[in-house]
């Protein structure tokens, strides 16, 4: 039977483990979504924190309420938030792509209010759902957990936090998000642009034609056709996005 001292040490270790895991759980895709109940997120974070206990190594000797302890708490949360933020940037490419395509198709008029991302067009939510399912099918969530476990070995508790150049890499990863959004949206945007150019020529030839009555249905139909034809390439795209995110996380924790 565990003594009171052993029990207090176990609680102390769980607290330190929970800090970094909570940082990831608060912002990482799927788990950090507002659509996931808070209780479920807490249970998953607590389960991961327990699983990480054997990897913690030597625990800090100072109290979490002391000045060094508060700095260490902020550092652990920052490491977890940075790891989850990288994955969040990778999947938010789907949100931006869906918003761009929705504006071109005319679907941006129908906007749902998402408490996690604000006003999101319906097609943007569709892109996010597809991206989430593909990431789960590719075990990207398990890769994130593996990187989180490795981080406790390569960046022990109380070690130096992420440096300024590494933080710049995290911020610079936003370029990957925008480039990915263009990659996803470009086929539909080009097709809709061709439709708009064609209707511009038609409007010059037949000024009395009601383009709003004819143009919107054709633009929406063309957008959906291109979307159906291009959705088969999403798996390869999200595999590349996941690889880039994992590589950056490896650089942050010194694994590569």
C-alpha positions in Angstrom: 0.0 0.0 0.0 1.4 3.4 -1.0 2.4 5.7 1.8 1.4 9.3 2.1 4.8 10.5 0.8 4.6 8.2 -2.3 1.0 9.4 -2.9 2.0 13.1 -2.7 5.0 12.4 -5.1 2.6 10.8 -7.5 0.2 13.7 -7.4 3.1 16.1 -7.8 4.3 14.2 -10.9 0.8 14.1 -12.4 0.5 17.8 -12.0 3.7 18.4 -13.9 2.7 16.0 -16.6 -0.7 17.5 -16.9 0.7 21.0 -17.6 2.3 20.1 -21.0 -0.5 17.7 -22.0 -3.2 20.3 -21.2 -1.4 22.8 -23.4 -1.7 20.4 -26.3 -5.3 19.4 -25.5 -6.4 23.0 -25.3 -5.5 24.0 -28.9 -4.8 20.8 -30.9 -7.3 19.9 -33.7 -10.3 17.7 -32.8 -9.4 17.6 -29.1 -9.2 21.4 -28.7 -12.4 22.1 -30.6 -15.2 23.8 -28.7 -17.5 21.0 -30.1 -15.8 18.5 -27.8 -17.3 18.7 -24.3 -15.0 20.1 -21.6 -15.4 17.0 -19.4 -14.3 14.8 -22.3 -11.2 16.9 -22.9 -10.3 16.8 -19.3 -10.7 13.0 -19.1 -8.5 12.6 -22.2 -5.9 15.0 -21.0 -5.8 13.3 -17.6 -5.4 9.9 -19.2 -2.5 11.1 -21.4 -0.9 12.7 -18.4 -1.0 9.4 -16.5 0.4 7.6 -19.5 3.3 10.1 -19.6 4.3 9.6 -15.9 7.0 7.0 -16.7 8.7 9.4 -19.1 9.0 12.4 -16.8 12.4 11.6 -15.4 13.6 13.7 -12.4 11.0 16.1 -11.1 11.7 19.7 -10.2 12.5 20.1 -6.5 11.1 23.6 -6.1 7.4 24.4 -5.3 5.1 25.3 -8.2 4.0 28.4 -6.2 7.6 29.7 -6.0 9.0 32.1 -8.5 11.0 29.4 -10.4 8.0 27.1 -10.1 5.7 29.7 -11.7 8.2 30.2 -14.6 8.4 26.4 -15.0 4.6 26.1 -15.1 4.4 28.8 -17.8 7.2 27.1 -19.7 5.4 23.7 -19.7 2.1 25.2 -20.8 4.0 27.1 -23.5 5.6 24.0 -24.9 2.3 22.2 -25.0 0.5 25.2 -26.6 3.3 25.5 -29.3 2.9 21.8 -30.2 -0.9 22.0 -30.5 -0.7 25.3 -32.3 1.5 23.8 -35.1 -1.2 21.1 -35.7 -3.9 23.7 -35.5 -2.2 25.7 -38.3 -1.9 22.6 -40.4 -5.7 21.8 -40.3 -6.8 25.4 -40.5 -5.8 25.4 -44.2 -9.1 23.6 -44.8 -11.0 26.3 -43.1 -9.4 29.1 -45.2 -9.8 27.0 -48.4 -13.5 26.4 -47.7 -14.1 30.1 -47.0 -12.4 31.1 -50.3 -14.3 28.6 -52.4 -17.6 29.5 -50.6 -17.1 33.2 -51.5 -16.5 32.3 -55.1 -19.5 30.0 -55.3 -21.9 32.4 -53.5 -22.3 30.0 -50.5 -20.8 32.6 -48.1 -24.3 34.0 -47.7 -25.1 30.9 -45.6 -22.8 31.2 -42.7 -22.9 29.2 -39.5 -21.7 30.6 -36.2 -18.9 28.4 -34.9 -17.9 29.3 -31.3 -14.4 28.0 -32.1 -13.8 29.9 -35.4 -16.4 32.6 -35.6 -18.5 32.8 -38.7 -17.6 29.9 -41.0 -19.2 29.2 -44.4 -20.8 25.8 -44.7 -18.3 24.6 -47.2 -15.5 25.6 -44.8 -17.0 23.3 -42.2 -17.2 20.5 -44.8 -13.5 20.9 -45.6 -12.7 20.8 -41.9 -14.7 17.6 -41.4 -13.0 15.9 -44.4 -9.5 17.0 -43.1 -10.3 15.8 -39.6 -11.4 12.4 -40.8 -8.4 12.0 -43.0 -6.0 13.0 -40.2 -7.6 10.4 -37.9 -7.5 7.8 -40.6 -3.8 8.5 -41.1 -3.2 8.2 -37.3 -2.0 11.8 -37.1 -3.4 12.0 -33.6 -1.2 9.1 -32.6 1.8 10.8 -34.2 1.1 13.9 -32.1 0.9 11.8 -28.9 4.2 10.1 -29.9 5.9 13.5 -30.3 4.4 14.6 -27.0 5.9 11.6 -25.3 9.3 12.2 -26.9 9.2 15.8 -25.8 9.5 14.7 -22.1 12.7 12.8 -23.0 14.3 15.5 -25.1 13.0 18.5 -23.2 12.9 17.4 -19.6 10.9 19.2 -16.9 12.7 22.3 -15.8 14.9 22.4 -19.0 15.2 25.5 -21.2 12.0 26.5 -23.0 11.5 26.9 -26.7 14.0 29.6 -28.0 13.1 32.7 -30.0 14.3 31.3 -33.3 12.1 28.2 -32.7 9.1 30.4 -31.9 9.8 32.2 -35.2 9.6 28.8 -37.0 6.2 28.2 -35.3 4.9 31.6 -36.5 6.4 31.0 -39.9 4.5 27.8 -40.2 1.5 30.0 -40.9 2.9 30.2 -44.5 2.3 26.5 -44.8 -1.3 27.0 -43.8 -2.0 29.7 -46.4 -0.1 27.7 -49.1 -2.1 24.7 -48.3 -5.4 26.7 -48.5 -4.4 27.9 -51.9 -3.6 24.3 -52.9 -7.0 23.1 -51.9 -9.0 26.0 -53.2 -7.2 26.7 -56.5 -9.1 24.2 -58.7 -12.5 25.4 -57.7 -11.5 29.1 -57.8 -10.1 28.7 -61.4 -13.3 26.9 -62.5 -15.5 29.6 -61.0 -13.4 32.3 -62.5 -13.8 30.8 -65.9 -17.6 30.8 -65.3 -17.6 34.4 -64.3 -15.5 35.4 -67.3 -18.0 33.5 -69.6 -20.9 35.3 -68.0 -19.1 38.6 -68.4 -18.9 38.0 -72.2 -22.6 36.9 -72.2 -23.6 40.1 -70.4 -22.0 42.2 -73.1 -23.8 40.3 -75.8 -27.1 40.1 -74.0 -27.5 43.0 -71.5 -31.1 42.1 -70.7 -30.1 38.6 -69.4 -30.6 38.3 -65.6 -27.2 37.1 -64.5 -28.1 36.8 -60.9 -30.9 34.3 -61.7 -28.6 32.2 -64.1 -25.1 32.8 -62.8 -25.5 31.7 -59.2 -26.9 28.2 -59.9 -24.2 27.6 -62.6 -21.4 28.9 -60.3 -22.5 26.6 -57.5 -22.9 23.6 -59.8 -19.5 24.1 -61.3 -17.9 24.6 -57.8 -19.5 21.3 -56.6 -18.4 19.4 -59.7 -14.8 20.5 -59.3 -15.0 19.8 -55.5 -16.1 16.2 -56.2 -13.4 15.7 -58.8 -10.6 17.1 -56.6 -11.6 15.6 -53.3 -9.8 12.3 -54.1 -6.5 14.2 -53.8 -7.1 15.5 -50.3 -5.6 12.4 -48.7 -2.2 13.1 -50.3 -2.4 16.7 -49.4 -3.1 16.1 -45.7 -0.4 13.5 -45.6 2.0 16.3 -46.7 0.6 18.7 -44.2 1.0 16.2 -41.4 4.6 15.5 -42.4 5.5 19.1 -42.3 3.9 19.6 -38.9 5.6 16.5 -37.5 9.0 17.7 -38.9 8.6 21.1 -37.3 7.6 19.6 -34.0 10.7 17.4 -34.2 12.9 20.5 -34.7 11.2 22.2 -31.7 12.0 19.4 -29.3 15.4 18.6 -30.8 14.5 15.2 -32.3 15.9 16.1 -35.7 
